[in-house]
Amino acid sequence: MVGPVRTRKDRTGEHVAYSDLALRNNASIIEYCRTSMAALSGSTAGLLGLTSVSGFVFYFLTALCLWIMLLMKAGSQWKKYFMNRRALLTNGLLAGLFTYILFWTFIYGMVHVY
């Protein structure tokens, strides 16, 4: 069974249809990747002993690297899987930041404080 369909116009003026179910599934997979990346990079930042601004810069660099890797994986046909590239970068960025801070502070405390 196919869910509702979203449409938008592309640059040529043609309507492009997207399956709402497929878009939600892709967003769920991206959210899983972002959460995993946040946990791994937070653990890495804690092990490296990063503090203050350098730790936050590390998170945003790893989020940018994840975005680039996802775009490379989708290739030139990214429009088949996502509505736009900017949403792929920004959706879930703050939720990933909270996971990152949790792992960053926990691992930093375990390695460098105790």
BALOBA-1460 file (C-alpha; in Angstrom, 3 decimals):
// residues 114
<rec num="1" residu="m" x="0.000" y="0.000" z="0.000"/>
<rec num="2" residu="v" x="1.371" y="3.383" z="-1.001"/>
<rec num="3" residu="g" x="1.010" y="6.343" z="1.345"/>
<rec num="4" residu="p" x="0.060" y="9.892" z="0.408"/>
<rec num="5" residu="v" x="2.047" y="11.528" z="-2.356"/>
<rec num="6" residu="r" x="3.712" y="14.946" z="-2.134"/>
<rec num="7" residu="t" x="4.464" y="16.973" z="-5.226"/>
<rec num="8" residu="r" x="6.639" y="19.955" z="-6.009"/>
<rec num="9" residu="k" x="7.806" y="21.707" z="-9.147"/>
<rec num="10" residu="d" x="11.357" y="21.263" z="-10.318"/>
<rec num="11" residu="r" x="13.365" y="23.849" z="-12.256"/>
<rec num="12" residu="t" x="11.850" y="22.851" z="-15.575"/>
<rec num="13" residu="g" x="8.344" y="23.443" z="-14.231"/>
<rec num="14" residu="e" x="7.350" y="19.777" z="-14.147"/>
<rec num="15" residu="h" x="5.640" y="18.334" z="-11.087"/>
<rec num="16" residu="v" x="7.663" y="15.696" z="-9.243"/>
<rec num="17" residu="a" x="5.806" y="13.218" z="-7.012"/>
<rec num="18" residu="y" x="7.255" y="11.865" z="-3.764"/>
<rec num="19" residu="s" x="5.863" y="9.042" z="-1.673"/>
<rec num="20" residu="d" x="5.249" y="10.262" z="1.862"/>
<rec num="21" residu="l" x="5.999" y="6.796" z="3.233"/>
<rec num="22" residu="a" x="9.339" y="6.657" z="1.399"/>
<rec num="23" residu="l" x="10.276" y="10.167" z="2.578"/>
<rec num="24" residu="r" x="9.555" y="9.208" z="6.201"/>
<rec num="25" residu="n" x="11.583" y="6.024" z="5.833"/>
<rec num="26" residu="n" x="14.532" y="7.961" z="4.394"/>
<rec num="27" residu="a" x="14.275" y="10.522" z="7.201"/>
<rec num="28" residu="s" x="14.255" y="7.710" z="9.759"/>
<rec num="29" residu="i" x="17.398" y="6.196" z="8.276"/>
<rec num="30" residu="i" x="19.123" y="9.588" z="8.242"/>
<rec num="31" residu="e" x="18.139" y="10.154" z="11.879"/>
<rec num="32" residu="y" x="19.641" y="6.771" z="12.813"/>
<rec num="33" residu="c" x="22.876" y="7.683" z="10.993"/>
<rec num="34" residu="r" x="22.997" y="11.083" z="12.673"/>
<rec num="35" residu="t" x="22.427" y="9.599" z="16.152"/>
<rec num="36" residu="s" x="25.110" y="6.966" z="15.611"/>
<rec num="37" residu="m" x="27.514" y="9.592" z="14.299"/>
<rec num="38" residu="a" x="26.807" y="11.830" z="17.294"/>
<rec num="39" residu="a" x="27.502" y="9.005" z="19.751"/>
<rec num="40" residu="l" x="30.720" y="7.970" z="18.014"/>
<rec num="41" residu="s" x="32.030" y="11.504" z="17.556"/>
<rec num="42" residu="g" x="31.084" y="12.414" z="21.138"/>
<rec num="43" residu="s" x="33.023" y="9.415" z="22.394"/>
<rec num="44" residu="t" x="35.960" y="10.401" z="20.198"/>
<rec num="45" residu="a" x="35.876" y="13.982" z="21.475"/>
<rec num="46" residu="g" x="35.830" y="12.689" z="25.040"/>
<rec num="47" residu="l" x="38.784" y="10.383" z="24.402"/>
<rec num="48" residu="l" x="40.732" y="13.175" z="22.720"/>
<rec num="49" residu="g" x="40.046" y="15.461" z="25.682"/>
<rec num="50" residu="l" x="38.426" y="18.221" z="23.652"/>
<rec num="51" residu="t" x="36.915" y="20.997" z="25.750"/>
<rec num="52" residu="s" x="34.737" y="24.066" z="25.183"/>
<rec num="53" residu="v" x="34.596" y="25.488" z="21.648"/>
<rec num="54" residu="s" x="36.893" y="22.873" z="20.107"/>
<rec num="55" residu="g" x="34.433" y="20.149" z="21.119"/>
<rec num="56" residu="f" x="31.511" y="21.932" z="19.477"/>
<rec num="57" residu="v" x="33.534" y="22.646" z="16.346"/>
<rec num="58" residu="f" x="34.366" y="18.934" z="16.201"/>
<rec num="59" residu="y" x="30.647" y="18.068" z="16.284"/>
<rec num="60" residu="f" x="29.751" y="20.432" z="13.478"/>
<rec num="61" residu="l" x="32.687" y="19.174" z="11.382"/>
<rec num="62" residu="t" x="31.574" y="15.568" z="11.820"/>
<rec num="63" residu="a" x="27.971" y="16.536" z="10.987"/>
<rec num="64" residu="l" x="29.234" y="18.232" z="7.829"/>
<rec num="65" residu="c" x="31.284" y="15.140" z="6.941"/>
<rec num="66" residu="l" x="28.212" y="12.939" z="7.430"/>
<rec num="67" residu="w" x="26.194" y="15.237" z="5.150"/>
<rec num="68" residu="i" x="28.872" y="15.040" z="2.451"/>
<rec num="69" residu="m" x="29.060" y="11.254" z="2.746"/>
<rec num="70" residu="l" x="25.279" y="10.933" z="2.452"/>
<rec num="71" residu="l" x="25.262" y="13.134" z="-0.644"/>
<rec num="72" residu="m" x="28.086" y="11.075" z="-2.137"/>
<rec num="73" residu="k" x="26.142" y="7.893" z="-1.404"/>
<rec num="74" residu="a" x="23.013" y="9.287" z="-3.078"/>
<rec num="75" residu="g" x="25.112" y="10.527" z="-5.990"/>
<rec num="76" residu="s" x="23.734" y="12.825" z="-8.628"/>
<rec num="77" residu="q" x="20.290" y="11.247" z="-8.198"/>
<rec num="78" residu="w" x="19.761" y="12.660" z="-4.671"/>
<rec num="79" residu="k" x="16.462" y="14.199" z="-5.827"/>
<rec num="80" residu="k" x="15.004" y="10.685" z="-6.018"/>
<rec num="81" residu="y" x="15.445" y="10.227" z="-2.273"/>
<rec num="82" residu="f" x="15.152" y="13.688" z="-0.667"/>
<rec num="83" residu="m" x="13.141" y="16.851" z="-1.278"/>
<rec num="84" residu="n" x="16.179" y="19.145" z="-0.840"/>
<rec num="85" residu="r" x="19.770" y="18.979" z="0.331"/>
<rec num="86" residu="r" x="19.532" y="21.679" z="2.982"/>
<rec num="87" residu="a" x="16.947" y="19.734" z="4.980"/>
<rec num="88" residu="l" x="19.274" y="16.744" z="4.863"/>
<rec num="89" residu="l" x="21.902" y="18.818" z="6.668"/>
<rec num="90" residu="t" x="19.729" y="20.699" z="9.151"/>
<rec num="91" residu="n" x="17.021" y="18.199" z="10.179"/>
<rec num="92" residu="g" x="17.964" y="16.585" z="13.457"/>
<rec num="93" residu="l" x="21.132" y="18.626" z="13.896"/>
<rec num="94" residu="l" x="20.225" y="19.805" z="17.417"/>
<rec num="95" residu="a" x="18.924" y="16.403" z="18.480"/>
<rec num="96" residu="g" x="22.259" y="14.950" z="17.441"/>
<rec num="97" residu="l" x="24.008" y="17.687" z="19.391"/>
<rec num="98" residu="f" x="22.339" y="16.559" z="22.628"/>
<rec num="99" residu="t" x="23.443" y="12.966" z="22.024"/>
<rec num="100" residu="y" x="26.937" y="14.217" z="21.211"/>
<rec num="101" residu="i" x="27.161" y="16.218" z="24.458"/>
<rec num="102" residu="l" x="25.938" y="13.235" z="26.473"/>
<rec num="103" residu="f" x="28.650" y="10.926" z="25.128"/>
<rec num="104" residu="w" x="31.298" y="13.656" z="25.076"/>
<rec num="105" residu="t" x="30.894" y="14.521" z="28.754"/>
<rec num="106" residu="f" x="30.493" y="10.901" z="29.873"/>
<rec num="107" residu="i" x="33.623" y="9.615" z="28.107"/>
<rec num="108" residu="y" x="35.625" y="12.740" z="29.021"/>
<rec num="109" residu="g" x="34.694" y="12.250" z="32.676"/>
<rec num="110" residu="m" x="35.534" y="8.535" z="32.602"/>
<rec num="111" residu="v" x="38.922" y="9.001" z="30.927"/>
<rec num="112" residu="h" x="40.249" y="12.350" z="32.081"/>
<rec num="113" residu="v" x="38.570" y="13.018" z="35.433"/>
<rec num="114" residu="y" x="38.393" y="9.628" z="37.129"/>
